Amino acid sequence: MSFTTTILPSGHKFTVDADENILEAGLRQGFTLPYSCRDGVCGACKGKIIQGEVDYGKYQASTLSAAEKSAGMALFCCAKPKSDLVIECREVSTLNDIPVKLLPTRVHKLVKLADDVMVIYLKLPKRALAVSCRTIHRYPAKNRQTAQLLPGQCPAR
C-alpha cells in the first residue's frame, strides 16, 4: 500500500510506501528534503504534518518534544505514513539553501597518495557526532588549509 504526500508550499507530490519513511521516499523520487543523521537525532528533517496521520517511529525525545508533536511536527527520517499526507517543509534546491556549519576538528591521519594528492582524515569532537554524516568539500585557498563542512546527502547505510 502506498500513500500520496504533498509538500507545501511547493505543491510537489510523491508516493510513500507504507513501510518506508517520508524522507526515504522523497529522496528516492528526486525531492531534496533537508536531513542529516537519518536516525531521529539531529532534527534537520523536522517538518509539519498539515493533514494526515503518521507513525512517528523511533527518535530521540530531545529532538522532537511532546509539545512539538502535538503541534503537528514530525521527523521525516522516522515518520511513516498511515494515510495520504500534506506536509510543510523546506526543499533544498540549490547549494545556497544549505546552511554552512563550521566545526572544530583534529587531523587524525595523513595518507600521501601521490606527490600532489593527500587524504586527510579528520576527527570530530564527540558533541558533533549528530552531524558526522556530512560531506566535506575542499576549496582551494591561498594557504591551502581552508575547508568547509557542509551538510551533504549521506550515502544510504
C-alpha positions as CSV (number, residue, x, y, z in Angstrom):
1,M,0.0,0.0,0.0
2,S,1.3,3.5,-0.8
3,F,0.2,7.0,0.1
4,T,0.4,10.3,-1.6
5,T,2.4,13.1,0.1
6,T,2.1,16.7,-0.9
7,I,4.8,19.2,0.0
8,L,3.8,22.7,0.9
9,P,4.5,25.4,-0.1
10,S,5.8,24.0,-3.4
11,G,2.9,21.7,-4.1
12,H,5.2,18.8,-5.2
13,K,3.7,15.3,-4.8
14,F,5.3,11.9,-4.3
15,T,4.3,8.5,-3.2
16,V,5.4,6.8,0.0
17,D,5.1,3.1,0.6
18,A,3.7,2.1,4.0
19,D,7.0,0.5,5.0
20,E,9.2,3.5,4.2
21,N,9.7,6.8,5.9
22,I,8.8,10.2,4.3
23,L,12.4,11.2,3.8
24,E,13.5,8.0,2.0
25,A,10.5,8.2,-0.3
26,G,11.1,11.9,-1.1
27,L,14.8,11.3,-1.8
28,R,14.1,8.2,-3.9
29,Q,11.8,10.3,-6.1
30,G,14.2,13.2,-6.6
31,F,12.9,15.6,-3.9
32,T,15.7,17.1,-1.9
33,L,14.3,17.4,1.6
34,P,16.6,18.6,4.3
35,Y,18.3,15.9,6.5
36,S,21.5,14.9,8.2
37,C,21.6,11.9,10.5
38,R,18.7,9.8,9.2
39,D,18.3,8.5,12.7
40,G,16.0,10.9,14.5
41,V,18.8,12.6,16.4
42,C,19.7,15.9,14.7
43,G,16.3,17.4,13.8
44,A,17.3,18.6,10.4
45,C,14.4,16.8,8.8
46,K,11.8,18.2,11.1
47,G,8.7,19.4,9.4
48,K,5.0,19.9,10.0
49,I,2.2,17.4,9.2
50,I,-0.6,19.6,7.9
51,Q,-3.0,16.8,7.1
52,G,-3.0,13.1,7.6
53,E,-1.6,10.6,10.1
54,V,1.9,9.1,10.6
55,D,3.6,6.6,12.8
56,Y,6.3,8.7,14.4
57,G,8.8,5.8,14.7
58,K,11.9,5.7,16.9
59,Y,13.6,9.0,17.6
60,Q,15.4,10.9,20.4
61,A,12.8,12.5,22.7
62,S,15.0,15.6,23.0
63,T,14.8,16.1,19.2
64,L,11.0,16.1,19.0
65,S,9.3,17.2,22.2
66,A,5.8,16.3,23.1
67,A,4.7,19.9,22.6
68,E,6.1,19.8,19.0
69,K,4.5,16.5,18.3
70,S,1.1,17.8,19.5
71,A,1.6,20.9,17.3
72,G,1.9,18.6,14.3
73,M,5.7,18.4,13.9
74,A,7.4,15.2,12.9
75,L,10.9,13.9,12.0
76,F,10.6,12.9,8.3
77,C,13.5,10.5,8.6
78,C,11.5,8.4,11.1
79,A,7.8,9.1,10.3
80,K,5.9,6.6,8.2
81,P,2.5,7.4,6.7
82,K,-0.8,5.9,7.8
83,S,-2.8,7.9,5.2
84,D,-2.3,10.5,2.5
85,L,-0.3,13.4,3.8
86,V,0.1,17.1,3.3
87,I,3.5,18.2,4.9
88,E,5.1,21.6,5.2
89,C,8.9,21.7,4.9
90,R,11.7,23.5,3.1
91,E,13.0,21.9,-0.1
92,V,16.7,22.3,-0.9
93,S,17.0,23.4,-4.5
94,T,20.5,24.9,-4.6
95,L,23.7,24.8,-2.6
96,N,22.8,28.2,-1.1
97,D,19.8,26.6,0.6
98,I,22.2,24.5,2.7
99,P,23.5,26.3,5.8
100,V,27.2,26.2,6.3
101,K,28.4,24.8,9.7
102,L,31.9,25.3,10.9
103,L,33.1,22.6,13.4
104,P,36.4,22.2,15.2
105,T,38.3,19.1,14.0
106,R,41.7,17.5,14.5
107,V,43.8,15.9,11.9
108,H,43.6,12.2,12.7
109,K,45.8,10.8,9.9
110,L,47.5,11.9,6.7
111,V,48.0,9.5,3.8
112,K,50.0,10.6,0.8
113,L,48.6,9.1,-2.4
114,A,50.8,10.9,-4.9
115,D,53.2,13.9,-4.9
116,D,50.3,16.3,-5.1
117,V,47.4,14.3,-3.5
118,M,46.9,13.6,0.2
119,V,44.0,12.1,2.0
120,I,43.3,13.9,5.3
121,Y,41.3,12.0,7.9
122,L,39.6,14.4,10.4
123,K,38.3,13.6,13.8
124,L,35.2,15.4,15.0
125,P,34.6,16.2,18.7
126,K,32.0,13.9,20.5
127,R,29.4,16.7,20.5
128,A,29.5,16.8,16.7
129,L,28.5,13.1,16.3
130,A,25.0,14.1,15.3
131,V,26.5,15.9,12.3
132,S,29.1,13.3,11.5
133,C,27.4,12.3,8.3
134,R,28.3,15.4,6.4
135,T,30.2,15.9,3.2
136,I,33.5,17.8,3.5
137,H,34.1,20.0,0.4
138,R,37.7,21.2,-0.1
139,Y,38.0,24.6,-1.7
140,P,41.3,26.0,-2.9
141,A,42.6,28.8,-0.8
142,K,45.8,30.8,-0.8
143,N,47.2,29.0,2.2
144,R,45.7,25.6,1.0
145,Q,44.4,24.9,4.5
146,T,40.8,26.0,4.2
147,A,37.9,23.5,4.2
148,Q,34.2,23.9,4.7
149,L,31.9,21.4,6.3
150,L,28.6,21.4,4.5
151,P,25.5,19.3,5.1
152,G,25.5,16.7,2.4
153,Q,23.4,13.8,1.2
154,C,24.7,10.9,3.2
155,P,25.1,7.6,1.4
156,A,22.5,5.0,2.3
157,R,23.6,2.8,5.2
